[in-house]
């Protein structure tokens, strides 16, 4: 993962590669503690990067953001990048997170995801809900 001043480049392989996406949390945790388990360079070259705001990393380092919330935000920005626009649909975000997971893990994620959506104001710094049409967009 590449760091810059205002954005952080995240490998798309976290959501696009089968093996990496199954162990996505481990890759994110290793990156957060600078412990090493980076996404293999071959996969980075194959899938490329997408950008997320550096402010997310600040919250992670402060210890104020659990891994599930980091994954949610990374997935939101990933979906926005694949759509070539800032707008996102939450059903696509959920599918993106759970695509390669088993039924039990997906069910647990669904419970946490609904809790996340009910408390979306916690993420207002990065995600905007458009009240008039119930759509969402990411902020950079």
OpenMM code with the backbone's topology and positions (N, CA, C; nanometers):
from openmm import Vec3, app, unit

residues = "UNK UNK UNK UNK UNK UNK UNK UNK UNK UNK UNK UNK UNK UNK UNK UNK UNK UNK UNK UNK UNK UNK UNK UNK UNK UNK UNK UNK UNK UNK UNK UNK UNK UNK UNK UNK UNK UNK UNK UNK UNK UNK UNK UNK UNK UNK UNK UNK UNK UNK UNK UNK UNK UNK UNK UNK UNK UNK UNK UNK UNK UNK UNK UNK UNK UNK UNK UNK UNK UNK UNK UNK UNK UNK UNK UNK UNK UNK UNK UNK UNK UNK UNK UNK UNK UNK UNK UNK UNK UNK UNK UNK UNK UNK UNK UNK UNK UNK UNK UNK UNK UNK UNK UNK UNK UNK UNK UNK UNK UNK UNK UNK UNK UNK UNK UNK UNK UNK UNK UNK UNK UNK UNK UNK UNK UNK UNK UNK UNK UNK UNK UNK UNK UNK UNK UNK UNK UNK UNK UNK".split()
positions = [
    Vec3(0.0847, -0.1163, 0.0000),
    Vec3(0.0000, 0.0000, 0.0000),
    Vec3(0.0895, 0.1229, 0.0000),
    Vec3(0.0525, 0.2198, -0.0787),
    Vec3(0.1344, 0.3385, -0.0981),
    Vec3(0.0732, 0.4553, -0.0215),
    Vec3(0.1570, 0.5286, 0.0513),
    Vec3(0.1096, 0.6433, 0.1278),
    Vec3(0.1469, 0.7725, 0.0564),
    Vec3(0.0579, 0.8719, 0.0596),
    Vec3(0.0893, 1.0057, 0.0093),
    Vec3(0.0332, 1.1061, 0.1091),
    Vec3(0.0328, 1.2332, 0.0738),
    Vec3(-0.0053, 1.3350, 0.1709),
    Vec3(-0.1542, 1.3357, 0.2046),
    Vec3(-0.2423, 1.3339, 0.1066),
    Vec3(-0.3847, 1.3456, 0.1390),
    Vec3(-0.4652, 1.2207, 0.1077),
    Vec3(-0.4099, 1.1316, 0.0278),
    Vec3(-0.4798, 1.0062, -0.0016),
    Vec3(-0.3872, 0.8884, 0.0227),
    Vec3(-0.4482, 0.7769, 0.0452),
    Vec3(-0.3778, 0.6518, 0.0663),
    Vec3(-0.4196, 0.5605, -0.0476),
    Vec3(-0.3238, 0.5016, -0.1168),
    Vec3(-0.3570, 0.4107, -0.2256),
    Vec3(-0.3656, 0.2694, -0.1706),
    Vec3(-0.4802, 0.2077, -0.1922),
    Vec3(-0.5089, 0.0742, -0.1421),
    Vec3(-0.5144, -0.0222, -0.2607),
    Vec3(-0.4538, -0.1389, -0.2498),
    Vec3(-0.4591, -0.2342, -0.3609),
    Vec3(-0.6014, -0.2843, -0.3857),
    Vec3(-0.6431, -0.2813, -0.5097),
    Vec3(-0.7757, -0.3334, -0.5463),
    Vec3(-0.7864, -0.4831, -0.5201),
    Vec3(-0.6729, -0.5491, -0.5099),
    Vec3(-0.6714, -0.6935, -0.4843),
    Vec3(-0.7425, -0.7288, -0.3537),
    Vec3(-0.7528, -0.6340, -0.2596),
    Vec3(-0.8252, -0.6606, -0.1345),
    Vec3(-0.9689, -0.7035, -0.1615),
    Vec3(-1.0246, -0.6586, -0.2724),
    Vec3(-1.1623, -0.6930, -0.3062),
    Vec3(-1.1740, -0.7758, -0.4338),
    Vec3(-1.0696, -0.7787, -0.5161),
    Vec3(-1.0802, -0.8456, -0.6458),
    Vec3(-1.0160, -0.9835, -0.6501),
    Vec3(-0.9133, -1.0074, -0.5713),
    Vec3(-0.8457, -1.1363, -0.5719),
    Vec3(-0.9086, -1.2293, -0.4677),
    Vec3(-0.9368, -1.3518, -0.5065),
    Vec3(-1.0049, -1.4473, -0.4189),
    Vec3(-0.9297, -1.4700, -0.2882),
    Vec3(-0.8030, -1.5074, -0.2959),
    Vec3(-0.7259, -1.5382, -0.1751),
    Vec3(-0.7078, -1.4167, -0.0848),
    Vec3(-0.6781, -1.3038, -0.1430),
    Vec3(-0.6562, -1.1828, -0.0632),
    Vec3(-0.7872, -1.1383, 0.0015),
    Vec3(-0.8976, -1.1427, -0.0726),
    Vec3(-1.0243, -1.0946, -0.0168),
    Vec3(-1.0742, -1.1834, 0.0970),
    Vec3(-1.0442, -1.3121, 0.0913),
    Vec3(-1.0840, -1.4012, 0.2010),
    Vec3(-1.0114, -1.3622, 0.3294),
    Vec3(-0.8861, -1.3199, 0.3168),
    Vec3(-0.8041, -1.2814, 0.4327),
    Vec3(-0.7830, -1.1307, 0.4400),
    Vec3(-0.8772, -1.0540, 0.3881),
    Vec3(-0.8642, -0.9085, 0.3783),
    Vec3(-0.8315, -0.8441, 0.5126),
    Vec3(-0.8981, -0.8855, 0.6172),
    Vec3(-0.8759, -0.8271, 0.7494),
    Vec3(-0.7322, -0.8405, 0.7944),
    Vec3(-0.6732, -0.9559, 0.7670),
    Vec3(-0.5342, -0.9782, 0.8056),
    Vec3(-0.4408, -0.8821, 0.7321),
    Vec3(-0.4664, -0.8612, 0.6038),
    Vec3(-0.3838, -0.7672, 0.5265),
    Vec3(-0.3991, -0.6248, 0.5807),
    Vec3(-0.5204, -0.5863, 0.6130),
    Vec3(-0.5444, -0.4509, 0.6651),
    Vec3(-0.4766, -0.4341, 0.8008),
    Vec3(-0.4910, -0.5323, 0.8885),
    Vec3(-0.4283, -0.5249, 1.0217),
    Vec3(-0.2766, -0.5160, 1.0086),
    Vec3(-0.2182, -0.5993, 0.9247),
    Vec3(-0.0725, -0.5976, 0.9069),
    Vec3(-0.0263, -0.4615, 0.8566),
    Vec3(-0.1027, -0.4042, 0.7674),
    Vec3(-0.0664, -0.2724, 0.7157),
    Vec3(-0.0772, -0.1666, 0.8260),
    Vec3(-0.1813, -0.1774, 0.9076),
    Vec3(-0.2034, -0.0784, 1.0131),
    Vec3(-0.0892, -0.0787, 1.1139),
    Vec3(-0.0340, -0.1951, 1.1421),
    Vec3(0.0738, -0.2015, 1.2411),
    Vec3(0.2115, -0.2092, 1.1749),
    Vec3(0.2148, -0.1867, 1.0425),
    Vec3(0.3407, -0.1877, 0.9671),
    Vec3(0.4220, -0.3137, 0.9927),
    Vec3(0.3534, -0.4249, 0.9984),
    Vec3(0.4161, -0.5510, 1.0331),
    Vec3(0.4531, -0.6330, 0.9102),
    Vec3(0.4104, -0.5888, 0.7948),
    Vec3(0.4635, -0.6530, 0.6775),
    Vec3(0.3749, -0.7256, 0.5803),
    Vec3(0.2695, -0.7934, 0.6178),
    Vec3(0.1977, -0.8766, 0.5202),
    Vec3(0.1276, -0.7893, 0.4173),
    Vec3(0.2040, -0.7488, 0.3211),
    Vec3(0.1526, -0.6650, 0.2129),
    Vec3(0.0909, -0.7539, 0.1061),
    Vec3(0.0053, -0.6953, 0.0276),
    Vec3(-0.0498, -0.7645, -0.0880),
    Vec3(0.0666, -0.7900, -0.1844),
    Vec3(0.0795, -0.9122, -0.2368),
    Vec3(0.1908, -0.9427, -0.3279),
    Vec3(0.1982, -0.8462, -0.4463),
    Vec3(0.3201, -0.8058, -0.4814),
    Vec3(0.3421, -0.7079, -0.5888),
    Vec3(0.2788, -0.7512, -0.7205),
    Vec3(0.2804, -0.8805, -0.7474),
    Vec3(0.2220, -0.9319, -0.8710),
    Vec3(0.0719, -0.9000, -0.8765),
    Vec3(0.0028, -0.9087, -0.7632),
    Vec3(-0.1411, -0.8789, -0.7589),
    Vec3(-0.1671, -0.7287, -0.7674),
    Vec3(-0.0785, -0.6506, -0.7069),
    Vec3(-0.0916, -0.5053, -0.7169),
    Vec3(-0.0782, -0.4636, -0.8627),
    Vec3(0.0198, -0.5220, -0.9312),
    Vec3(0.0407, -0.4901, -1.0723),
    Vec3(-0.0804, -0.5334, -1.1559),
    Vec3(-0.1377, -0.6473, -1.1232),
    Vec3(-0.2519, -0.7002, -1.1980),
    Vec3(-0.3784, -0.6170, -1.1775),
    Vec3(-0.4076, -0.5794, -1.0516),
    Vec3(-0.5337, -0.5120, -1.0201),
    Vec3(-0.5223, -0.3606, -1.0047),
    Vec3(-0.4068, -0.3119, -0.9643),
    Vec3(-0.3884, -0.1689, -0.9452),
    Vec3(-0.4306, -0.1210, -0.8069),
    Vec3(-0.4462, 0.0100, -0.7945),
    Vec3(-0.4804, 0.0754, -0.6683),
    Vec3(-0.6095, 0.1553, -0.6823),
    Vec3(-0.6650, 0.1934, -0.5682),
    Vec3(-0.7701, 0.2947, -0.5620),
    Vec3(-0.7392, 0.3826, -0.4418),
    Vec3(-0.7938, 0.5025, -0.4398),
    Vec3(-0.7574, 0.6006, -0.3363),
    Vec3(-0.8629, 0.6106, -0.2268),
    Vec3(-0.8147, 0.6271, -0.1041),
    Vec3(-0.8997, 0.6598, 0.0109),
    Vec3(-0.8341, 0.7779, 0.0823),
    Vec3(-0.9120, 0.8580, 0.1540),
    Vec3(-0.8531, 0.9717, 0.2252),
    Vec3(-0.7560, 0.9274, 0.3356),
    Vec3(-0.6495, 1.0007, 0.3506),
    Vec3(-0.5495, 0.9747, 0.4545),
    Vec3(-0.6123, 0.9853, 0.5941),
    Vec3(-0.7191, 1.0633, 0.6066),
    Vec3(-0.7838, 1.0822, 0.7371),
    Vec3(-0.8365, 0.9512, 0.7955),
    Vec3(-0.8661, 0.8536, 0.7106),
    Vec3(-0.9079, 0.7227, 0.7610),
    Vec3(-0.7928, 0.6582, 0.8366),
    Vec3(-0.6735, 0.6684, 0.7809),
    Vec3(-0.5559, 0.6113, 0.8462),
    Vec3(-0.5279, 0.6797, 0.9792),
    Vec3(-0.5544, 0.8087, 0.9863),
    Vec3(-0.5360, 0.8822, 1.1116),
    Vec3(-0.6250, 0.8229, 1.2206),
    Vec3(-0.7508, 0.7966, 1.1866),
    Vec3(-0.8444, 0.7375, 1.2831),
    Vec3(-0.8004, 0.5970, 1.3240),
    Vec3(-0.7490, 0.5219, 1.2292),
    Vec3(-0.7015, 0.3868, 1.2590),
    Vec3(-0.5869, 0.3936, 1.3592),
    Vec3(-0.4923, 0.4815, 1.3341),
    Vec3(-0.3753, 0.4940, 1.4225),
    Vec3(-0.4140, 0.5429, 1.5625),
    Vec3(-0.5191, 0.6224, 1.5707),
    Vec3(-0.5675, 0.6678, 1.7020),
    Vec3(-0.6353, 0.5545, 1.7781),
    Vec3(-0.6719, 0.4503, 1.7069),
    Vec3(-0.7397, 0.3381, 1.7713),
    Vec3(-0.8886, 0.3601, 1.7882),
    Vec3(-0.9451, 0.4525, 1.7113),
    Vec3(-1.0874, 0.4849, 1.7267),
    Vec3(-1.1750, 0.4180, 1.6219),
    Vec3(-1.1165, 0.3334, 1.5375),
    Vec3(-1.1956, 0.2719, 1.4322),
    Vec3(-1.1689, 0.1210, 1.4271),
    Vec3(-1.2706, 0.0400, 1.4571),
    Vec3(-1.2541, -0.1057, 1.4501),
    Vec3(-1.2328, -0.1540, 1.3064),
    Vec3(-1.1774, -0.2720, 1.2939),
    Vec3(-1.1465, -0.3300, 1.1635),
    Vec3(-1.2700, -0.3379, 1.0732),
    Vec3(-1.3848, -0.3745, 1.1272),
    Vec3(-1.5063, -0.3841, 1.0450),
    Vec3(-1.5413, -0.2491, 0.9828),
    Vec3(-1.5210, -0.1420, 1.0556),
    Vec3(-1.5502, -0.0083, 1.0028),
    Vec3(-1.4482, 0.0333, 0.8968),
    Vec3(-1.3226, -0.0046, 0.9183),
    Vec3(-1.2196, 0.0238, 0.8182),
    Vec3(-1.2534, -0.0497, 0.6888),
    Vec3(-1.2904, -0.1759, 0.7020),
    Vec3(-1.3281, -0.2559, 0.5851),
    Vec3(-1.4472, -0.1935, 0.5135),
    Vec3(-1.5465, -0.1474, 0.5899),
    Vec3(-1.6636, -0.0820, 0.5317),
    Vec3(-1.6223, 0.0412, 0.4507),
    Vec3(-1.5395, 0.1262, 0.5083),
    Vec3(-1.4961, 0.2466, 0.4372),
    Vec3(-1.4113, 0.2126, 0.3146),
    Vec3(-1.3198, 0.1180, 0.3290),
    Vec3(-1.2392, 0.0763, 0.2142),
    Vec3(-1.3290, 0.0243, 0.1027),
    Vec3(-1.4323, -0.0524, 0.1381),
    Vec3(-1.5246, -0.1068, 0.0376),
    Vec3(-1.6048, 0.0051, -0.0286),
    Vec3(-1.6457, 0.1049, 0.0478),
    Vec3(-1.7191, 0.2182, -0.0101),
    Vec3(-1.6343, 0.2897, -0.1148),
    Vec3(-1.5097, 0.3170, -0.0817),
    Vec3(-1.4211, 0.3857, -0.1760),
    Vec3(-1.3859, 0.2958, -0.2948),
    Vec3(-1.3738, 0.1668, -0.2692),
    Vec3(-1.3474, 0.0734, -0.3787),
    Vec3(-1.4637, 0.0749, -0.4784),
    Vec3(-1.5878, 0.0665, -0.4271),
    Vec3(-1.7040, 0.0668, -0.5164),
    Vec3(-1.7126, 0.1988, -0.5916),
    Vec3(-1.6839, 0.3087, -0.5268),
    Vec3(-1.6863, 0.4385, -0.5950),
    Vec3(-1.5820, 0.4409, -0.7070),
    Vec3(-1.4658, 0.3824, -0.6818),
    Vec3(-1.3612, 0.3828, -0.7850),
    Vec3(-1.3979, 0.2918, -0.9023),
    Vec3(-1.4627, 0.1814, -0.8755),
    Vec3(-1.5002, 0.0910, -0.9851),
    Vec3(-1.6175, 0.1458, -1.0647),
    Vec3(-1.6975, 0.2315, -1.0021),
    Vec3(-1.8098, 0.2950, -1.0716),
    Vec3(-1.7664, 0.4206, -1.1470),
    Vec3(-1.6383, 0.4584, -1.1323),
    Vec3(-1.5842, 0.5805, -1.1933),
    Vec3(-1.6611, 0.7061, -1.1533),
    Vec3(-1.7118, 0.7058, -1.0329),
    Vec3(-1.7798, 0.8234, -0.9799),
    Vec3(-1.7793, 0.8120, -0.8277),
    Vec3(-1.8286, 0.9145, -0.7629),
    Vec3(-1.8299, 0.9133, -0.6171),
    Vec3(-1.9512, 0.8412, -0.5594),
    Vec3(-2.0554, 0.8203, -0.6381),
    Vec3(-2.1772, 0.7616, -0.5833),
    Vec3(-2.1627, 0.6111, -0.5636),
    Vec3(-2.2299, 0.5623, -0.4593),
    Vec3(-2.2247, 0.4203, -0.4263),
    Vec3(-2.3627, 0.3727, -0.3838),
    Vec3(-2.3830, 0.2426, -0.3957),
    Vec3(-2.5041, 0.1779, -0.3449),
    Vec3(-2.4612, 0.0825, -0.2350),
    Vec3(-2.5294, 0.0874, -0.1218),
    Vec3(-2.4884, 0.0074, -0.0074),
    Vec3(-2.5034, -0.1428, -0.0317),
    Vec3(-2.5982, -0.1839, -0.1141),
    Vec3(-2.6089, -0.3269, -0.1437),
    Vec3(-2.4852, -0.3753, -0.2200),
    Vec3(-2.4298, -0.2905, -0.3058),
    Vec3(-2.3068, -0.3249, -0.3777),
    Vec3(-2.1867, -0.3287, -0.2832),
    Vec3(-2.1863, -0.2380, -0.1875),
    Vec3(-2.0773, -0.2358, -0.0891),
    Vec3(-2.0792, -0.3643, -0.0071),
    Vec3(-2.1970, -0.4050, 0.0387),
    Vec3(-2.2093, -0.5272, 0.1181),
    Vec3(-2.1659, -0.6486, 0.0363),
    Vec3(-2.2098, -0.6560, -0.0876),
    Vec3(-2.1740, -0.7686, -0.1742),
    Vec3(-2.0235, -0.7714, -0.1973),
    Vec3(-1.9647, -0.6557, -0.2114),
    Vec3(-1.8213, -0.6435, -0.2317),
    Vec3(-1.7447, -0.6982, -0.1102),
    Vec3(-1.7912, -0.6672, 0.0082),
    Vec3(-1.7251, -0.7123, 0.1307),
    Vec3(-1.7367, -0.8631, 0.1473),
    Vec3(-1.8534, -0.9189, 0.1190),
    Vec3(-1.8812, -1.0595, 0.1507),
    Vec3(-1.8714, -1.1542, 0.0315),
    Vec3(-1.8310, -1.1062, -0.0823),
    Vec3(-1.8315, -1.1836, -0.2073),
    Vec3(-1.7728, -1.3235, -0.1940),
    Vec3(-1.6610, -1.3395, -0.1301),
    Vec3(-1.5931, -1.4695, -0.1227),
    Vec3(-1.6014, -1.5348, 0.0152),
    Vec3(-1.6963, -1.4915, 0.0934),
    Vec3(-1.7075, -1.5442, 0.2289),
    Vec3(-1.8092, -1.6561, 0.2369),
    Vec3(-1.7969, -1.7377, 0.3426),
    Vec3(-1.8941, -1.8447, 0.3648),
    Vec3(-2.0219, -1.7874, 0.4259),
    Vec3(-2.1245, -1.8712, 0.4355),
    Vec3(-2.2564, -1.8262, 0.4811),
    Vec3(-2.2550, -1.7706, 0.6238),
    Vec3(-2.1845, -1.8378, 0.7138),
    Vec3(-2.1798, -1.7935, 0.8531),
    Vec3(-2.1129, -1.6563, 0.8659),
    Vec3(-2.0016, -1.6401, 0.7991),
    Vec3(-1.9294, -1.5121, 0.8040),
    Vec3(-2.0126, -1.3997, 0.7411),
    Vec3(-2.0842, -1.4321, 0.6329),
    Vec3(-2.1703, -1.3338, 0.5662),
    Vec3(-2.2857, -1.2929, 0.6565),
    Vec3(-2.3460, -1.3876, 0.7273),
    Vec3(-2.4570, -1.3576, 0.8181),
    Vec3(-2.4112, -1.2646, 0.9305),
    Vec3(-2.2951, -1.2923, 0.9865),
    Vec3(-2.2397, -1.2072, 1.0919),
    Vec3(-2.2120, -1.0668, 1.0378),
    Vec3(-2.1564, -1.0622, 0.9174),
    Vec3(-2.1278, -0.9328, 0.8546),
    Vec3(-2.2564, -0.8547, 0.8276),
    Vec3(-2.3628, -0.9243, 0.7914),
    Vec3(-2.4914, -0.8580, 0.7637),
    Vec3(-2.5430, -0.7882, 0.8887),
    Vec3(-2.5287, -0.8520, 1.0032),
    Vec3(-2.5724, -0.7908, 1.1289),
    Vec3(-2.4911, -0.6654, 1.1584),
    Vec3(-2.3618, -0.6735, 1.1432),
    Vec3(-2.2763, -0.5573, 1.1693),
    Vec3(-2.3017, -0.4483, 1.0661),
    Vec3(-2.3253, -0.4879, 0.9422),
    Vec3(-2.3487, -0.3920, 0.8339),
    Vec3(-2.4757, -0.3117, 0.8598),
    Vec3(-2.5816, -0.3773, 0.9035),
    Vec3(-2.7059, -0.3043, 0.9322),
    Vec3(-2.6863, -0.2089, 1.0494),
    Vec3(-2.6060, -0.2488, 1.1462),
    Vec3(-2.5733, -0.1602, 1.2582),
    Vec3(-2.4935, -0.0403, 1.2083),
    Vec3(-2.3999, -0.0634, 1.1187),
    Vec3(-2.3186, 0.0437, 1.0605),
    Vec3(-2.4072, 0.1428, 0.9863),
    Vec3(-2.5003, 0.0917, 0.9067),
    Vec3(-2.5892, 0.1795, 0.8299),
    Vec3(-2.6815, 0.2599, 0.9206),
    Vec3(-2.7214, 0.2020, 1.0329),
    Vec3(-2.8085, 0.2755, 1.1245),
    Vec3(-2.7328, 0.3846, 1.1994),
    Vec3(-2.6007, 0.3760, 1.2009),
    Vec3(-2.5179, 0.4746, 1.2691),
    Vec3(-2.4240, 0.5426, 1.1694),
    Vec3(-2.4753, 0.5724, 1.0517),
    Vec3(-2.3932, 0.6257, 0.9437),
    Vec3(-2.3383, 0.7655, 0.9732),
    Vec3(-2.3997, 0.8373, 1.0665),
    Vec3(-2.3487, 0.9708, 1.0987),
    Vec3(-2.2056, 0.9647, 1.1525),
    Vec3(-2.1641, 0.8506, 1.2038),
    Vec3(-2.0256, 0.8333, 1.2493),
    Vec3(-1.9275, 0.8466, 1.1326),
    Vec3(-1.9752, 0.8210, 1.0117),
    Vec3(-1.8909, 0.8235, 0.8929),
    Vec3(-1.9170, 0.9456, 0.8052),
    Vec3(-1.9859, 1.0454, 0.8579),
    Vec3(-2.0233, 1.1620, 0.7766),
    Vec3(-1.9022, 1.2374, 0.7229),
    Vec3(-1.7895, 1.2168, 0.7816),
    Vec3(-1.6662, 1.2789, 0.7339),
    Vec3(-1.6245, 1.2215, 0.5971),
    Vec3(-1.6668, 1.0970, 0.5698),
    Vec3(-1.6252, 1.0291, 0.4474),
    Vec3(-1.7410, 0.9906, 0.3549),
    Vec3(-1.8601, 0.9767, 0.4115),
    Vec3(-1.9748, 0.9331, 0.3317),
    Vec3(-2.0897, 1.0302, 0.3505),
    Vec3(-2.1493, 1.0693, 0.2406),
    Vec3(-2.2630, 1.1601, 0.2454),
    Vec3(-2.3876, 1.0866, 0.1989),
    Vec3(-2.4942, 1.0976, 0.2774),
    Vec3(-2.6225, 1.0392, 0.2381),
    Vec3(-2.7076, 1.1505, 0.1783),
    Vec3(-2.7579, 1.1258, 0.0594),
    Vec3(-2.8443, 1.2218, -0.0074),
    Vec3(-2.9884, 1.1894, 0.0323),
    Vec3(-3.0427, 1.2696, 0.1215),
    Vec3(-3.1745, 1.2426, 0.1795),
    Vec3(-3.2860, 1.2365, 0.0754),
    Vec3(-3.2764, 1.3180, -0.0292),
    Vec3(-3.3855, 1.3259, -0.1260),
    Vec3(-3.4021, 1.1984, -0.2094),
    Vec3(-3.2946, 1.1193, -0.2238),
    Vec3(-3.3084, 0.9968, -0.3030),
    Vec3(-3.2450, 0.8742, -0.2363),
    Vec3(-3.2075, 0.8870, -0.1084),
    Vec3(-3.1494, 0.7774, -0.0307),
    Vec3(-3.0263, 0.7147, -0.0960),
    Vec3(-2.9506, 0.7949, -0.1693),
    Vec3(-2.8256, 0.7478, -0.2281),
    Vec3(-2.7095, 0.7992, -0.1455),
    Vec3(-2.5927, 0.7444, -0.1726),
    Vec3(-2.4734, 0.7782, -0.0956),
    Vec3(-2.3593, 0.8179, -0.1912),
    Vec3(-2.2678, 0.8958, -0.1384),
    Vec3(-2.1469, 0.9276, -0.2136),
    Vec3(-2.0310, 0.9378, -0.1150),
    Vec3(-1.9105, 0.9164, -0.1666),
    Vec3(-1.7911, 0.9270, -0.0834),
    Vec3(-1.7307, 1.0662, -0.0992),
    Vec3(-1.6604, 1.1086, 0.0039),
    Vec3(-1.5932, 1.2383, 0.0036),
    Vec3(-1.4431, 1.2148, 0.0055),
    Vec3(-1.3702, 1.2965, -0.0703),
    Vec3(-1.2236, 1.2873, -0.0711),
    Vec3(-1.1638, 1.4063, -0.0012),
] * unit.nanometer
topology = app.Topology()
chain = topology.addChain("A")
for resn in residues:
    res = topology.addResidue(resn, chain)
    for name in ("N", "CA", "C"):
        topology.addAtom(name, app.Element.getBySymbol(name[0]), res)
